[in-house]
């Protein structure tokens, strides 16, 4: 019998599969759907800010057969509402499905506000957070590239909250030189940063609507974050590069381009410990996890691989 159990930052996971933040995880109803669906090992919320946000004007999401584009603009219910949902409902299911928060903020002070609130509350809060330092779609926002100074400041802040464990969601970096620079900084904070998620959507893409002959998205001149099949080779490369540069104690969450069990398996070979699913979850709904788990098990069984740790890993070139 193939065993696909694993862990993320020490939390036991029934499978290495979870949603990508932003995909069907903004409301309590959406998050509860995950609890009832076999195949998921963990879940993460939509990136949340201190105060609720409406997000960008619609249409802000588009789909083709190869993937998706979005400029959602960080629409979310705000930290207080997610804390309420966790305390009242999600924590009850946390043993069956560990659910953690994705945190986002415009600057380090806003991150500090959120973390102070989480640290001071008497309520039950998740032990683990994915910190999103890569939102590509804010109107008038940055260019979607990683800002190493901002990253260092955020890490300096996380260091003051040793009671929590953190992951960092990064944009695609596209080069070994930049990956090394980012990893050198992150490795200094291995006591609080337990995983790196690579990557957020491909920033500033453009897709044209086949009916309208115009950009699919209204905000930002039609530019948005691209996910799905378009991303798979980028994700494999990001995961492979980060695995070579990060301390062994820092896990990697691969995100981008997973459609079938073979895509999950490939990301595990490239060095991912856990795999997130975005565009496929948007298109197919949460039952994609049931299918992906079965397909992954089938591939492992055919290769006579009985546990995830036995999957052969790529070595450095
Ligand atoms: O809400 C968004 O527009 C968004 C975010 Br915060 C993100 O991290 N990645 C993305 O593709 N969209």
py3Dmol code that shows the C-alpha trace and the ligand (Angstrom):
import py3Dmol

protein = """\
ATOM      1  CA  UNK A   1       0.000   0.000   0.000  1.00  0.00           C
ATOM      2  CA  UNK A   2       1.435   3.390  -1.023  1.00  0.00           C
ATOM      3  CA  UNK A   3       1.779   5.884   1.832  1.00  0.00           C
ATOM      4  CA  UNK A   4       1.452   9.559   0.831  1.00  0.00           C
ATOM      5  CA  UNK A   5       1.474  11.080   4.319  1.00  0.00           C
ATOM      6  CA  UNK A   6       3.918  13.884   4.954  1.00  0.00           C
ATOM      7  CA  UNK A   7       4.346  16.972   7.136  1.00  0.00           C
ATOM      8  CA  UNK A   8       4.572  20.716   6.674  1.00  0.00           C
ATOM      9  CA  UNK A   9       6.509  22.627   9.314  1.00  0.00           C
ATOM     10  CA  UNK A  10       5.953  19.651  11.604  1.00  0.00           C
ATOM     11  CA  UNK A  11       2.167  19.508  11.070  1.00  0.00           C
ATOM     12  CA  UNK A  12       1.108  16.027   9.918  1.00  0.00           C
ATOM     13  CA  UNK A  13      -0.549  16.033   6.461  1.00  0.00           C
ATOM     14  CA  UNK A  14      -2.607  13.135   5.050  1.00  0.00           C
ATOM     15  CA  UNK A  15      -1.355  13.942   1.519  1.00  0.00           C
ATOM     16  CA  UNK A  16       1.155  16.425   0.034  1.00  0.00           C
ATOM     17  CA  UNK A  17      -1.678  18.334  -1.685  1.00  0.00           C
ATOM     18  CA  UNK A  18      -3.234  21.655  -0.786  1.00  0.00           C
ATOM     19  CA  UNK A  19      -4.874  24.645  -2.423  1.00  0.00           C
ATOM     20  CA  UNK A  20      -2.936  27.659  -3.638  1.00  0.00           C
ATOM     21  CA  UNK A  21      -3.882  30.738  -1.651  1.00  0.00           C
ATOM     22  CA  UNK A  22      -6.530  32.750  -3.464  1.00  0.00           C
ATOM     23  CA  UNK A  23      -8.254  29.764  -5.048  1.00  0.00           C
ATOM     24  CA  UNK A  24     -11.708  28.987  -3.602  1.00  0.00           C
ATOM     25  CA  UNK A  25     -10.590  29.970  -0.105  1.00  0.00           C
ATOM     26  CA  UNK A  26     -11.955  33.443   0.613  1.00  0.00           C
ATOM     27  CA  UNK A  27     -15.192  32.587   2.460  1.00  0.00           C
ATOM     28  CA  UNK A  28     -15.930  30.188   5.316  1.00  0.00           C
ATOM     29  CA  UNK A  29     -18.182  28.133   3.000  1.00  0.00           C
ATOM     30  CA  UNK A  30     -15.321  27.686   0.546  1.00  0.00           C
ATOM     31  CA  UNK A  31     -12.876  26.686   3.284  1.00  0.00           C
ATOM     32  CA  UNK A  32     -15.366  24.181   4.720  1.00  0.00           C
ATOM     33  CA  UNK A  33     -15.721  22.552   1.293  1.00  0.00           C
ATOM     34  CA  UNK A  34     -12.063  21.537   1.651  1.00  0.00           C
ATOM     35  CA  UNK A  35     -12.738  19.811   4.961  1.00  0.00           C
ATOM     36  CA  UNK A  36     -15.335  17.546   3.335  1.00  0.00           C
ATOM     37  CA  UNK A  37     -13.171  16.669   0.289  1.00  0.00           C
ATOM     38  CA  UNK A  38     -10.770  13.688   0.446  1.00  0.00           C
ATOM     39  CA  UNK A  39      -7.297  14.215  -0.995  1.00  0.00           C
ATOM     40  CA  UNK A  40      -6.206  17.437   0.660  1.00  0.00           C
ATOM     41  CA  UNK A  41      -3.392  17.451   3.201  1.00  0.00           C
ATOM     42  CA  UNK A  42      -3.731  21.083   4.265  1.00  0.00           C
ATOM     43  CA  UNK A  43      -5.540  24.280   3.308  1.00  0.00           C
ATOM     44  CA  UNK A  44      -4.631  27.949   3.256  1.00  0.00           C
ATOM     45  CA  UNK A  45      -6.896  30.998   3.187  1.00  0.00           C
ATOM     46  CA  UNK A  46      -6.988  33.789   0.639  1.00  0.00           C
ATOM     47  CA  UNK A  47      -4.249  36.295   1.477  1.00  0.00           C
ATOM     48  CA  UNK A  48      -5.720  38.528   4.150  1.00  0.00           C
ATOM     49  CA  UNK A  49      -5.021  42.107   5.105  1.00  0.00           C
ATOM     50  CA  UNK A  50      -5.703  43.878   8.417  1.00  0.00           C
ATOM     51  CA  UNK A  51      -8.928  45.354   7.008  1.00  0.00           C
ATOM     52  CA  UNK A  52     -11.302  43.743   4.521  1.00  0.00           C
ATOM     53  CA  UNK A  53     -10.817  44.656   0.858  1.00  0.00           C
ATOM     54  CA  UNK A  54     -13.274  44.610  -2.046  1.00  0.00           C
ATOM     55  CA  UNK A  55     -10.493  44.030  -4.544  1.00  0.00           C
ATOM     56  CA  UNK A  56     -10.344  45.272  -8.123  1.00  0.00           C
ATOM     57  CA  UNK A  57     -13.164  45.957 -10.581  1.00  0.00           C
ATOM     58  CA  UNK A  58     -14.538  42.953 -12.533  1.00  0.00           C
ATOM     59  CA  UNK A  59     -13.866  41.141 -14.775  1.00  0.00           C
ATOM     60  CA  UNK A  60     -10.739  40.352 -12.781  1.00  0.00           C
ATOM     61  CA  UNK A  61     -10.419  36.623 -13.574  1.00  0.00           C
ATOM     62  CA  UNK A  62     -10.154  34.798 -16.909  1.00  0.00           C
ATOM     63  CA  UNK A  63      -9.520  31.240 -18.079  1.00  0.00           C
ATOM     64  CA  UNK A  64      -8.230  29.479 -21.213  1.00  0.00           C
ATOM     65  CA  UNK A  65      -7.614  25.747 -21.805  1.00  0.00           C
ATOM     66  CA  UNK A  66      -4.003  26.306 -20.712  1.00  0.00           C
ATOM     67  CA  UNK A  67      -4.566  28.268 -17.515  1.00  0.00           C
ATOM     68  CA  UNK A  68      -5.812  31.407 -15.867  1.00  0.00           C
ATOM     69  CA  UNK A  69      -5.165  35.105 -15.420  1.00  0.00           C
ATOM     70  CA  UNK A  70      -6.225  37.211 -12.466  1.00  0.00           C
ATOM     71  CA  UNK A  71      -6.041  40.698 -11.072  1.00  0.00           C
ATOM     72  CA  UNK A  72      -8.244  40.123  -8.030  1.00  0.00           C
ATOM     73  CA  UNK A  73      -6.561  42.872  -6.039  1.00  0.00           C
ATOM     74  CA  UNK A  74      -6.347  41.118  -2.663  1.00  0.00           C
ATOM     75  CA  UNK A  75     -10.121  40.899  -2.096  1.00  0.00           C
ATOM     76  CA  UNK A  76     -10.548  39.374   1.384  1.00  0.00           C
ATOM     77  CA  UNK A  77     -12.678  39.471   4.535  1.00  0.00           C
ATOM     78  CA  UNK A  78     -10.015  41.044   6.777  1.00  0.00           C
ATOM     79  CA  UNK A  79      -8.005  39.517   9.614  1.00  0.00           C
ATOM     80  CA  UNK A  80     -10.738  39.802  12.293  1.00  0.00           C
ATOM     81  CA  UNK A  81     -13.229  37.779  10.275  1.00  0.00           C
ATOM     82  CA  UNK A  82     -10.699  34.998   9.541  1.00  0.00           C
ATOM     83  CA  UNK A  83      -9.729  34.916  13.227  1.00  0.00           C
ATOM     84  CA  UNK A  84     -13.431  34.583  14.092  1.00  0.00           C
ATOM     85  CA  UNK A  85     -13.919  31.764  11.550  1.00  0.00           C
ATOM     86  CA  UNK A  86     -10.850  29.954  12.855  1.00  0.00           C
ATOM     87  CA  UNK A  87     -11.859  30.226  16.508  1.00  0.00           C
ATOM     88  CA  UNK A  88     -15.479  29.199  15.941  1.00  0.00           C
ATOM     89  CA  UNK A  89     -15.214  26.651  13.130  1.00  0.00           C
ATOM     90  CA  UNK A  90     -11.935  25.903  11.361  1.00  0.00           C
ATOM     91  CA  UNK A  91      -9.909  24.985  14.464  1.00  0.00           C
ATOM     92  CA  UNK A  92     -12.450  22.211  15.170  1.00  0.00           C
ATOM     93  CA  UNK A  93     -11.342  20.495  11.940  1.00  0.00           C
ATOM     94  CA  UNK A  94      -7.654  21.348  12.198  1.00  0.00           C
ATOM     95  CA  UNK A  95      -6.569  17.816  13.084  1.00  0.00           C
ATOM     96  CA  UNK A  96      -8.324  16.397  10.013  1.00  0.00           C
ATOM     97  CA  UNK A  97      -7.241  19.289   7.781  1.00  0.00           C
ATOM     98  CA  UNK A  98      -4.625  21.747   9.064  1.00  0.00           C
ATOM     99  CA  UNK A  99      -5.783  25.153   7.809  1.00  0.00           C
ATOM    100  CA  UNK A 100      -3.502  28.150   7.999  1.00  0.00           C
ATOM    101  CA  UNK A 101      -3.689  31.833   7.137  1.00  0.00           C
ATOM    102  CA  UNK A 102      -2.026  33.613   4.243  1.00  0.00           C
ATOM    103  CA  UNK A 103      -0.990  37.086   5.423  1.00  0.00           C
ATOM    104  CA  UNK A 104      -0.444  40.034   3.138  1.00  0.00           C
ATOM    105  CA  UNK A 105       0.273  43.691   3.776  1.00  0.00           C
ATOM    106  CA  UNK A 106       1.327  46.785   1.868  1.00  0.00           C
ATOM    107  CA  UNK A 107       4.260  47.449   4.193  1.00  0.00           C
ATOM    108  CA  UNK A 108       6.125  46.011   7.174  1.00  0.00           C
ATOM    109  CA  UNK A 109       4.172  48.099   9.722  1.00  0.00           C
ATOM    110  CA  UNK A 110       0.908  46.622   8.517  1.00  0.00           C
ATOM    111  CA  UNK A 111       2.394  43.104   8.837  1.00  0.00           C
ATOM    112  CA  UNK A 112       3.464  44.034  12.373  1.00  0.00           C
ATOM    113  CA  UNK A 113      -0.090  45.166  13.236  1.00  0.00           C
ATOM    114  CA  UNK A 114      -1.467  41.820  12.088  1.00  0.00           C
ATOM    115  CA  UNK A 115       1.126  39.728  13.909  1.00  0.00           C
ATOM    116  CA  UNK A 116       0.732  41.713  17.128  1.00  0.00           C
ATOM    117  CA  UNK A 117      -3.002  41.115  17.008  1.00  0.00           C
ATOM    118  CA  UNK A 118      -2.520  37.392  16.392  1.00  0.00           C
ATOM    119  CA  UNK A 119       0.050  37.127  19.175  1.00  0.00           C
ATOM    120  CA  UNK A 120      -2.061  39.003  21.755  1.00  0.00           C
ATOM    121  CA  UNK A 121      -5.433  37.382  21.203  1.00  0.00           C
ATOM    122  CA  UNK A 122      -6.864  34.897  23.694  1.00  0.00           C
ATOM    123  CA  UNK A 123      -8.506  33.094  20.745  1.00  0.00           C
ATOM    124  CA  UNK A 124      -7.258  29.936  19.074  1.00  0.00           C
ATOM    125  CA  UNK A 125      -5.136  30.934  16.031  1.00  0.00           C
ATOM    126  CA  UNK A 126      -3.299  28.734  13.507  1.00  0.00           C
ATOM    127  CA  UNK A 127       0.299  27.842  14.419  1.00  0.00           C
ATOM    128  CA  UNK A 128       1.477  28.379  10.844  1.00  0.00           C
ATOM    129  CA  UNK A 129       1.236  31.284   8.371  1.00  0.00           C
ATOM    130  CA  UNK A 130       2.124  31.716   4.721  1.00  0.00           C
ATOM    131  CA  UNK A 131       3.436  35.253   4.333  1.00  0.00           C
ATOM    132  CA  UNK A 132       2.726  36.587   0.858  1.00  0.00           C
ATOM    133  CA  UNK A 133       5.499  38.938  -0.231  1.00  0.00           C
ATOM    134  CA  UNK A 134       4.517  38.674  -3.874  1.00  0.00           C
ATOM    135  CA  UNK A 135       1.035  40.016  -4.700  1.00  0.00           C
ATOM    136  CA  UNK A 136       1.371  41.000  -8.358  1.00  0.00           C
ATOM    137  CA  UNK A 137      -1.943  42.781  -8.958  1.00  0.00           C
ATOM    138  CA  UNK A 138      -2.384  45.862  -6.834  1.00  0.00           C
ATOM    139  CA  UNK A 139      -3.551  48.792  -8.939  1.00  0.00           C
ATOM    140  CA  UNK A 140      -0.613  51.197  -8.978  1.00  0.00           C
ATOM    141  CA  UNK A 141       1.459  48.532  -7.180  1.00  0.00           C
ATOM    142  CA  UNK A 142       4.978  47.274  -7.918  1.00  0.00           C
ATOM    143  CA  UNK A 143       6.150  45.267 -10.894  1.00  0.00           C
ATOM    144  CA  UNK A 144       5.704  41.842  -9.304  1.00  0.00           C
ATOM    145  CA  UNK A 145       9.444  41.327  -8.804  1.00  0.00           C
ATOM    146  CA  UNK A 146      10.959  40.355  -5.440  1.00  0.00           C
ATOM    147  CA  UNK A 147      12.190  43.307  -3.384  1.00  0.00           C
ATOM    148  CA  UNK A 148      15.098  41.950  -1.316  1.00  0.00           C
ATOM    149  CA  UNK A 149      15.075  44.925   1.065  1.00  0.00           C
ATOM    150  CA  UNK A 150      11.373  44.416   1.808  1.00  0.00           C
ATOM    151  CA  UNK A 151      12.011  40.662   2.214  1.00  0.00           C
ATOM    152  CA  UNK A 152      14.787  41.355   4.762  1.00  0.00           C
ATOM    153  CA  UNK A 153      12.535  43.719   6.727  1.00  0.00           C
ATOM    154  CA  UNK A 154       9.675  41.216   6.788  1.00  0.00           C
ATOM    155  CA  UNK A 155      12.041  38.471   7.971  1.00  0.00           C
ATOM    156  CA  UNK A 156      13.405  40.771  10.682  1.00  0.00           C
ATOM    157  CA  UNK A 157       9.813  41.168  11.874  1.00  0.00           C
ATOM    158  CA  UNK A 158       8.934  37.451  11.785  1.00  0.00           C
ATOM    159  CA  UNK A 159      11.961  36.776  13.979  1.00  0.00           C
ATOM    160  CA  UNK A 160      10.079  38.566  16.830  1.00  0.00           C
ATOM    161  CA  UNK A 161       7.267  35.973  16.761  1.00  0.00           C
ATOM    162  CA  UNK A 162       9.024  32.691  17.616  1.00  0.00           C
ATOM    163  CA  UNK A 163       5.706  31.246  18.868  1.00  0.00           C
ATOM    164  CA  UNK A 164       4.578  31.039  15.214  1.00  0.00           C
ATOM    165  CA  UNK A 165       5.988  29.184  12.235  1.00  0.00           C
ATOM    166  CA  UNK A 166       6.071  30.864   8.826  1.00  0.00           C
ATOM    167  CA  UNK A 167       6.311  30.117   5.145  1.00  0.00           C
ATOM    168  CA  UNK A 168       7.138  32.728   2.524  1.00  0.00           C
ATOM    169  CA  UNK A 169       5.264  32.933  -0.772  1.00  0.00           C
ATOM    170  CA  UNK A 170       7.633  34.316  -3.371  1.00  0.00           C
ATOM    171  CA  UNK A 171       7.183  35.465  -6.963  1.00  0.00           C
ATOM    172  CA  UNK A 172       9.047  33.529  -9.665  1.00  0.00           C
ATOM    173  CA  UNK A 173      12.687  34.715  -9.692  1.00  0.00           C
ATOM    174  CA  UNK A 174      13.837  33.235 -13.039  1.00  0.00           C
ATOM    175  CA  UNK A 175      17.567  33.121 -12.245  1.00  0.00           C
ATOM    176  CA  UNK A 176      20.025  31.200 -10.068  1.00  0.00           C
ATOM    177  CA  UNK A 177      21.786  34.444  -9.087  1.00  0.00           C
ATOM    178  CA  UNK A 178      18.625  35.975  -7.613  1.00  0.00           C
ATOM    179  CA  UNK A 179      17.539  32.664  -6.061  1.00  0.00           C
ATOM    180  CA  UNK A 180      20.901  32.458  -4.260  1.00  0.00           C
ATOM    181  CA  UNK A 181      20.590  36.025  -2.978  1.00  0.00           C
ATOM    182  CA  UNK A 182      17.051  35.408  -1.705  1.00  0.00           C
ATOM    183  CA  UNK A 183      17.966  32.035  -0.179  1.00  0.00           C
ATOM    184  CA  UNK A 184      21.062  33.470   1.553  1.00  0.00           C
ATOM    185  CA  UNK A 185      18.793  35.952   3.338  1.00  0.00           C
ATOM    186  CA  UNK A 186      16.048  33.407   4.107  1.00  0.00           C
ATOM    187  CA  UNK A 187      18.569  30.860   5.472  1.00  0.00           C
ATOM    188  CA  UNK A 188      19.503  33.368   8.203  1.00  0.00           C
ATOM    189  CA  UNK A 189      15.928  33.014   9.498  1.00  0.00           C
ATOM    190  CA  UNK A 190      15.614  29.233   9.351  1.00  0.00           C
ATOM    191  CA  UNK A 191      14.448  29.269  12.988  1.00  0.00           C
ATOM    192  CA  UNK A 192      11.157  30.918  11.945  1.00  0.00           C
ATOM    193  CA  UNK A 193      10.854  30.292   8.189  1.00  0.00           C
ATOM    194  CA  UNK A 194       9.894  26.654   7.786  1.00  0.00           C
ATOM    195  CA  UNK A 195       8.960  26.665   4.098  1.00  0.00           C
ATOM    196  CA  UNK A 196       9.170  28.670   0.899  1.00  0.00           C
ATOM    197  CA  UNK A 197       6.344  28.566  -1.625  1.00  0.00           C
ATOM    198  CA  UNK A 198       7.521  28.951  -5.187  1.00  0.00           C
ATOM    199  CA  UNK A 199       5.827  30.531  -6.864  1.00  0.00           C
ATOM    200  CA  UNK A 200       3.055  33.054  -6.993  1.00  0.00           C
ATOM    201  CA  UNK A 201       1.493  33.639 -10.436  1.00  0.00           C
ATOM    202  CA  UNK A 202       3.609  34.802 -13.378  1.00  0.00           C
ATOM    203  CA  UNK A 203       3.269  38.572 -13.017  1.00  0.00           C
ATOM    204  CA  UNK A 204       1.980  41.013 -15.623  1.00  0.00           C
ATOM    205  CA  UNK A 205       0.743  38.539 -18.223  1.00  0.00           C
ATOM    206  CA  UNK A 206      -1.917  39.339 -20.814  1.00  0.00           C
ATOM    207  CA  UNK A 207      -4.657  37.170 -22.302  1.00  0.00           C
ATOM    208  CA  UNK A 208      -7.123  38.204 -25.010  1.00  0.00           C
ATOM    209  CA  UNK A 209     -10.797  37.190 -24.866  1.00  0.00           C
ATOM    210  CA  UNK A 210     -11.710  35.148 -27.980  1.00  0.00           C
ATOM    211  CA  UNK A 211     -15.135  36.833 -28.274  1.00  0.00           C
ATOM    212  CA  UNK A 212     -14.165  40.386 -27.413  1.00  0.00           C
ATOM    213  CA  UNK A 213     -10.654  40.577 -28.933  1.00  0.00           C
ATOM    214  CA  UNK A 214      -9.852  42.657 -25.862  1.00  0.00           C
ATOM    215  CA  UNK A 215      -7.907  41.885 -22.672  1.00  0.00           C
ATOM    216  CA  UNK A 216      -9.802  39.392 -20.500  1.00  0.00           C
ATOM    217  CA  UNK A 217      -9.268  41.552 -17.408  1.00  0.00           C
ATOM    218  CA  UNK A 218     -10.551  45.067 -16.730  1.00  0.00           C
ATOM    219  CA  UNK A 219      -8.065  46.320 -14.070  1.00  0.00           C
ATOM    220  CA  UNK A 220      -4.435  47.236 -14.615  1.00  0.00           C
ATOM    221  CA  UNK A 221      -4.778  47.630 -18.400  1.00  0.00           C
ATOM    222  CA  UNK A 222      -5.612  43.931 -18.638  1.00  0.00           C
ATOM    223  CA  UNK A 223      -2.337  42.732 -17.099  1.00  0.00           C
ATOM    224  CA  UNK A 224      -2.537  40.059 -14.415  1.00  0.00           C
ATOM    225  CA  UNK A 225      -0.985  37.023 -12.735  1.00  0.00           C
ATOM    226  CA  UNK A 226      -0.896  33.924 -14.948  1.00  0.00           C
ATOM    227  CA  UNK A 227      -1.314  30.381 -13.620  1.00  0.00           C
ATOM    228  CA  UNK A 228      -1.952  26.884 -14.949  1.00  0.00           C
ATOM    229  CA  UNK A 229      -0.184  24.863 -17.640  1.00  0.00           C
ATOM    230  CA  UNK A 230       1.685  28.007 -18.754  1.00  0.00           C
ATOM    231  CA  UNK A 231       3.553  27.886 -15.451  1.00  0.00           C
ATOM    232  CA  UNK A 232       4.683  24.283 -15.075  1.00  0.00           C
ATOM    233  CA  UNK A 233       8.264  24.551 -16.421  1.00  0.00           C
ATOM    234  CA  UNK A 234       8.781  27.790 -14.504  1.00  0.00           C
ATOM    235  CA  UNK A 235       7.606  26.158 -11.253  1.00  0.00           C
ATOM    236  CA  UNK A 236       9.815  23.103 -11.767  1.00  0.00           C
ATOM    237  CA  UNK A 237      12.826  25.353 -12.319  1.00  0.00           C
ATOM    238  CA  UNK A 238      12.040  27.567  -9.307  1.00  0.00           C
ATOM    239  CA  UNK A 239      11.629  24.537  -7.028  1.00  0.00           C
ATOM    240  CA  UNK A 240      14.821  22.912  -8.343  1.00  0.00           C
ATOM    241  CA  UNK A 241      16.871  26.100  -7.895  1.00  0.00           C
ATOM    242  CA  UNK A 242      15.531  26.804  -4.391  1.00  0.00           C
ATOM    243  CA  UNK A 243      16.198  23.196  -3.323  1.00  0.00           C
ATOM    244  CA  UNK A 244      19.847  23.727  -4.199  1.00  0.00           C
ATOM    245  CA  UNK A 245      20.108  27.025  -2.288  1.00  0.00           C
ATOM    246  CA  UNK A 246      17.918  26.679   0.812  1.00  0.00           C
ATOM    247  CA  UNK A 247      18.984  25.068   4.078  1.00  0.00           C
ATOM    248  CA  UNK A 248      17.823  21.457   4.263  1.00  0.00           C
ATOM    249  CA  UNK A 249      15.556  22.332   7.212  1.00  0.00           C
ATOM    250  CA  UNK A 250      13.467  24.698   5.063  1.00  0.00           C
ATOM    251  CA  UNK A 251      10.796  22.873   3.115  1.00  0.00           C
ATOM    252  CA  UNK A 252       9.587  23.779  -0.379  1.00  0.00           C
ATOM    253  CA  UNK A 253       5.995  24.107  -1.458  1.00  0.00           C
ATOM    254  CA  UNK A 254       5.678  23.912  -5.241  1.00  0.00           C
ATOM    255  CA  UNK A 255       2.898  25.995  -6.781  1.00  0.00           C
ATOM    256  CA  UNK A 256       2.002  26.385 -10.435  1.00  0.00           C
ATOM    257  CA  UNK A 257       1.029  24.186 -13.350  1.00  0.00           C
ATOM    258  CA  UNK A 258      -0.439  21.135 -11.611  1.00  0.00           C
ATOM    259  CA  UNK A 259      -3.169  19.515 -13.719  1.00  0.00           C
ATOM    260  CA  UNK A 260      -2.596  15.787 -13.173  1.00  0.00           C
ATOM    261  CA  UNK A 261      -0.815  13.333 -10.872  1.00  0.00           C
ATOM    262  CA  UNK A 262       2.269  13.383 -13.085  1.00  0.00           C
ATOM    263  CA  UNK A 263       2.629  17.135 -12.471  1.00  0.00           C
ATOM    264  CA  UNK A 264       2.502  16.509  -8.702  1.00  0.00           C
ATOM    265  CA  UNK A 265       5.088  13.734  -9.029  1.00  0.00           C
ATOM    266  CA  UNK A 266       7.397  15.915 -11.171  1.00  0.00           C
ATOM    267  CA  UNK A 267       7.339  18.700  -8.587  1.00  0.00           C
ATOM    268  CA  UNK A 268       8.220  16.185  -5.862  1.00  0.00           C
ATOM    269  CA  UNK A 269      11.140  14.986  -8.013  1.00  0.00           C
ATOM    270  CA  UNK A 270      12.290  18.603  -8.493  1.00  0.00           C
ATOM    271  CA  UNK A 271      12.440  18.992  -4.703  1.00  0.00           C
ATOM    272  CA  UNK A 272       8.997  20.043  -3.470  1.00  0.00           C
ATOM    273  CA  UNK A 273       7.724  18.623  -0.167  1.00  0.00           C
ATOM    274  CA  UNK A 274       4.163  19.796  -0.648  1.00  0.00           C
ATOM    275  CA  UNK A 275       2.305  20.812  -3.823  1.00  0.00           C
ATOM    276  CA  UNK A 276      -0.319  23.540  -4.166  1.00  0.00           C
ATOM    277  CA  UNK A 277      -3.041  23.559  -6.789  1.00  0.00           C
ATOM    278  CA  UNK A 278      -4.518  26.795  -8.159  1.00  0.00           C
ATOM    279  CA  UNK A 279      -5.949  27.024 -11.683  1.00  0.00           C
ATOM    280  CA  UNK A 280      -7.042  23.364 -11.721  1.00  0.00           C
ATOM    281  CA  UNK A 281      -8.871  23.861  -8.417  1.00  0.00           C
ATOM    282  CA  UNK A 282     -10.587  26.949  -9.829  1.00  0.00           C
ATOM    283  CA  UNK A 283     -11.700  25.040 -12.939  1.00  0.00           C
ATOM    284  CA  UNK A 284     -12.549  21.644 -11.495  1.00  0.00           C
ATOM    285  CA  UNK A 285     -13.451  22.370  -7.873  1.00  0.00           C
ATOM    286  CA  UNK A 286     -12.130  20.660  -4.712  1.00  0.00           C
ATOM    287  CA  UNK A 287     -12.716  17.129  -6.047  1.00  0.00           C
ATOM    288  CA  UNK A 288      -9.541  17.666  -8.124  1.00  0.00           C
ATOM    289  CA  UNK A 289      -7.670  16.716  -4.929  1.00  0.00           C
ATOM    290  CA  UNK A 290      -9.356  13.319  -4.753  1.00  0.00           C
ATOM    291  CA  UNK A 291      -8.351  12.681  -8.384  1.00  0.00           C
ATOM    292  CA  UNK A 292      -4.788  14.018  -7.948  1.00  0.00           C
ATOM    293  CA  UNK A 293      -4.183  11.831  -4.889  1.00  0.00           C
ATOM    294  CA  UNK A 294      -5.363   8.742  -6.770  1.00  0.00           C
ATOM    295  CA  UNK A 295      -3.215   9.583  -9.807  1.00  0.00           C
ATOM    296  CA  UNK A 296      -0.147  10.202  -7.637  1.00  0.00           C
ATOM    297  CA  UNK A 297      -0.681   6.894  -5.832  1.00  0.00           C
ATOM    298  CA  UNK A 298      -1.008   5.135  -9.218  1.00  0.00           C
ATOM    299  CA  UNK A 299       2.299   6.558 -10.473  1.00  0.00           C
ATOM    300  CA  UNK A 300       4.100   5.627  -7.249  1.00  0.00           C
ATOM    301  CA  UNK A 301       2.643   2.119  -7.268  1.00  0.00           C
ATOM    302  CA  UNK A 302       3.696   1.568 -10.907  1.00  0.00           C
ATOM    303  CA  UNK A 303       7.251   2.571  -9.957  1.00  0.00           C
ATOM    304  CA  UNK A 304       7.174   0.482  -6.792  1.00  0.00           C
ATOM    305  CA  UNK A 305       7.682   3.580  -4.633  1.00  0.00           C
ATOM    306  CA  UNK A 306       5.981   3.025  -1.303  1.00  0.00           C
ATOM    307  CA  UNK A 307       6.468   6.392   0.406  1.00  0.00           C
ATOM    308  CA  UNK A 308       7.109   9.996  -0.633  1.00  0.00           C
ATOM    309  CA  UNK A 309      10.634  10.001   0.826  1.00  0.00           C
ATOM    310  CA  UNK A 310      11.573   7.270  -1.709  1.00  0.00           C
ATOM    311  CA  UNK A 311      10.806   9.478  -4.751  1.00  0.00           C
ATOM    312  CA  UNK A 312      14.136  10.066  -6.533  1.00  0.00           C
ATOM    313  CA  UNK A 313      15.176  13.722  -6.303  1.00  0.00           C
ATOM    314  CA  UNK A 314      16.947  15.736  -8.984  1.00  0.00           C
ATOM    315  CA  UNK A 315      20.553  16.412  -8.095  1.00  0.00           C
ATOM    316  CA  UNK A 316      22.406  19.674  -8.712  1.00  0.00           C
ATOM    317  CA  UNK A 317      23.643  20.008 -12.316  1.00  0.00           C
TER     318      UNK A 317
END
"""
ligand_1 = """\
12
LIG
O -5.488 39.023 -5.070
C -4.717 38.970 -6.048
O -4.830 39.702 -7.062
C -3.597 38.029 -6.084
C -2.719 37.846 -5.034
Br -2.908 38.670 -3.373
C -1.608 36.977 -5.193
O -0.760 36.760 -4.297
N -1.465 36.363 -6.392
C -2.334 36.539 -7.404
O -2.146 35.961 -8.491
N -3.397 37.388 -7.226
"""
view = py3Dmol.view(width=600, height=400)
view.addModel(protein, "pdb")
view.setStyle({"model": 0}, {"cartoon": {"style": "trace"}})
view.addModel(ligand_1, "xyz")
view.setStyle({"model": 1}, {"stick": {}})
view.zoomTo()
view.show()
